[in-house]
Amino acid sequence: MTKNDADYEEVLSPNLYYDKYFDIEAAKLLPGEYYVTARDMVLVTVLGSCVAACIRDRTNGIGGMNHFMLPGESGDLLSSSARYGVYAMEKLINELLKMGARRGNLEAKLFGGGNVLRGFTVANVGERNANFAIGYLRNEKISVVAQDLLDIYPRKVYFFPSSGKVKVKQLRNVHNDTIVEREQEYKSRIKLADVQGEVELF
């Protein structure tokens, strides 16, 4: 199987399109999704308090992105809330390894964790997500070579796995309603899954 084979990828995000600005195929990730590929394309997401990990094999360019948040109060790696982050990270890493990435060659870039709920800082949702991602990768001995975390702004992230390049745009002049509503709906969904026992970890 060659690196250009269209089947040479594992997908959860179904949102594929052609990005005219970058003149390249793109996948848009929503909360709770991931995408892994060995092809030359761009992975795109918009983050509020959620975090995206962009992980790639620096030697062969196989890479992917996830988009996740912790639904509960703790960012501790052993908390029940953390298992959602663990699932998002393990799913991404396992799919990279299945595709041919080598664990020793993996490097990560982290984005998001913004405090986009103005005046509602007590919960520190973004900070918990960011701290979890940093702690998880440290435990897994995957180096974080770049990060843009926290602050108060949503971000639009463009990740090019084949080169490792990332472009980040802070969305300073947009209404946050759509981003916040999307993340709150996602948080409600994963809390419901917790009650019903639908989330499987491996």
C-alpha distance (Angstrom), angle and dihedral (degrees) to the residues before:
residue distance angle dihedral
M1 . . .
T2 3.77 . .
K3 3.77 128.4 .
N4 3.80 89.4 -111.7
D5 3.77 94.9 54.7
A6 3.81 108.0 123.3
D7 3.80 90.8 -140.5
Y8 3.79 91.6 55.8
E9 3.79 95.7 99.9
E10 3.78 141.7 75.6
V11 3.77 116.9 -137.2
L12 3.75 140.4 -168.1
S13 3.79 96.0 156.1
P14 3.84 108.7 77.6
N15 3.81 94.5 -173.6
L16 3.80 103.7 107.6
Y17 3.80 123.0 162.5
Y18 3.78 141.8 148.0
D19 3.79 114.3 -97.4
K20 3.80 106.1 -144.0
Y21 3.81 94.6 -170.3
F22 3.81 93.8 57.9
D23 3.83 92.8 28.5
I24 3.80 91.6 -131.8
E25 3.79 142.0 107.3
A26 3.80 112.6 -90.4
A27 3.80 140.9 -165.6
K28 3.81 119.8 -154.0
L29 3.81 115.5 -149.6
L30 3.79 124.1 -151.8
P31 3.83 125.5 -165.1
G32 3.81 111.2 -60.6
E33 3.81 94.7 19.7
Y34 3.79 134.3 111.8
Y35 3.78 136.9 -173.9
V36 3.80 130.4 -161.1
T37 3.78 125.2 -172.3
A38 3.79 144.7 160.9
R39 3.80 92.8 -157.6
D40 3.80 129.1 97.1
M41 3.80 102.5 -96.8
V42 3.81 142.5 114.4
L43 3.81 127.0 -105.3
V44 3.80 114.1 -150.7
T45 3.79 134.0 -168.4
V46 3.81 140.6 157.6
L47 3.81 116.3 -134.5
G48 3.77 133.3 -163.0
S49 3.80 113.6 160.7
C50 3.81 91.5 -21.4
V51 3.80 120.8 96.0
A52 3.80 129.2 -133.9
A53 3.79 121.5 -155.7
C54 3.80 114.3 -156.2
I55 3.80 107.2 -162.1
R56 3.80 127.5 177.1
D57 3.77 143.1 165.0
R58 3.79 101.1 -110.5
T59 3.82 91.1 -152.2
N60 3.81 104.3 50.4
G61 3.83 101.1 19.7
I62 3.81 96.7 -123.2
G63 3.78 104.6 149.2
G64 3.75 148.5 153.4
M65 3.77 147.8 -176.4
N66 3.78 135.6 -136.6
H67 3.82 131.7 -166.6
F68 3.80 117.4 -152.3
M69 3.78 149.1 144.7
L70 3.78 137.1 -162.5
P71 3.82 110.3 -113.3
G72 3.81 97.8 -154.2
E73 3.76 141.3 54.2
S74 3.79 103.3 -86.0
G75 3.79 133.3 70.8
D76 3.80 91.2 -170.7
L77 3.81 112.3 127.9
L78 3.82 91.0 -127.5
S79 3.81 97.8 48.7
S80 3.79 122.8 109.6
S81 3.81 88.5 -119.1
A82 3.80 91.1 55.8
R83 3.78 92.4 64.1
Y84 3.82 89.1 78.6
G85 3.77 89.7 56.8
V86 3.80 90.7 43.3
Y87 3.80 89.8 52.3
A88 3.83 92.2 49.3
M89 3.79 92.3 48.7
E90 3.81 96.9 42.4
K91 3.79 92.0 46.9
L92 3.80 91.2 52.9
I93 3.81 94.8 44.9
N94 3.81 94.5 44.2
E95 3.81 91.9 51.1
L96 3.81 90.6 49.0
L97 3.80 90.5 52.3
K98 3.82 91.9 46.4
M99 3.79 88.9 54.1
G100 3.79 93.3 52.8
A101 3.79 106.7 -87.5
R102 3.81 115.7 139.2
R103 3.78 118.2 -130.8
G104 3.80 92.3 -136.3
N105 3.81 90.6 56.9
L106 3.80 97.2 50.5
E107 3.79 121.0 118.9
A108 3.79 128.7 175.9
K109 3.79 140.8 -149.9
L110 3.82 120.0 -164.8
F111 3.79 129.9 -153.5
G112 3.79 139.6 173.9
G113 3.78 132.1 26.9
G114 3.79 92.8 137.8
N115 3.79 122.8 166.1
V116 3.79 93.6 -123.8
L117 3.80 95.6 156.7
R118 3.80 96.9 87.1
G119 3.79 114.0 -142.0
F120 3.82 92.1 10.5
T121 3.78 102.2 95.5
V122 3.80 99.4 134.7
A123 3.81 94.5 86.2
N124 3.82 95.1 50.3
V125 3.80 90.3 -158.8
G126 3.79 94.2 165.6
E127 3.79 93.2 46.1
R128 3.83 91.5 52.2
N129 3.80 90.8 50.6
A130 3.81 92.4 48.0
N131 3.82 94.2 46.6
F132 3.78 91.0 48.2
A133 3.82 93.1 52.4
I134 3.81 92.8 48.1
G135 3.82 92.1 47.3
Y136 3.78 93.9 46.1
L137 3.81 94.1 51.7
R138 3.79 91.3 45.2
N139 3.83 89.4 53.7
E140 3.80 90.4 48.6
K141 3.83 91.0 48.0
I142 3.81 92.0 -123.9
S143 3.80 109.3 144.8
V144 3.79 119.0 -125.2
V145 3.80 103.6 -141.5
A146 3.82 96.8 178.1
Q147 3.79 139.0 8.9
D148 3.79 140.8 178.5
L149 3.81 106.3 -172.9
L150 3.83 140.6 156.3
D151 3.85 122.0 4.3
I152 3.82 119.7 118.5
Y153 3.80 102.3 -85.7
P154 3.78 132.9 93.5
R155 3.81 114.3 -123.2
K156 3.77 136.0 -146.6
V157 3.80 110.0 -147.3
Y158 3.82 127.9 -161.2
F159 3.82 114.2 -169.2
F160 3.81 122.2 -171.4
P161 3.84 103.7 -165.1
S162 3.80 97.0 -170.9
S163 3.83 92.3 60.8
G164 3.80 100.0 21.2
K165 3.80 90.9 -126.5
V166 3.82 117.9 146.7
K167 3.79 128.4 -168.2
V168 3.81 117.5 -163.1
K169 3.78 126.3 -168.6
Q170 3.80 119.7 -168.3
L171 3.79 108.5 -141.0
R172 3.80 98.1 -141.0
N173 3.79 99.1 153.5
V174 3.78 103.7 43.3
H175 3.76 131.3 94.5
N176 3.78 109.2 -104.0
D177 3.81 94.8 -150.2
T178 3.81 96.8 102.4
I179 3.80 93.8 45.4
V180 3.81 92.9 46.3
E181 3.81 93.6 45.1
R182 3.82 91.1 49.3
E183 3.80 92.2 50.3
Q184 3.82 93.2 45.4
E185 3.82 90.5 51.0
Y186 3.81 89.3 49.9
K187 3.82 91.2 48.8
S188 3.81 90.9 51.2
R189 3.79 90.4 48.7
I190 3.80 95.0 53.0
K191 3.81 91.6 44.9
L192 3.79 88.5 54.7
A193 3.79 90.1 48.8
D194 3.81 88.0 52.7
V195 3.80 91.5 55.3
Q196 3.78 92.9 46.8
G197 3.80 95.3 42.5
E198 3.79 94.8 -123.9
V199 3.79 98.9 137.2
E200 3.79 113.7 92.7
L201 3.76 121.7 -163.2
F202 3.79 126.5 -163.2
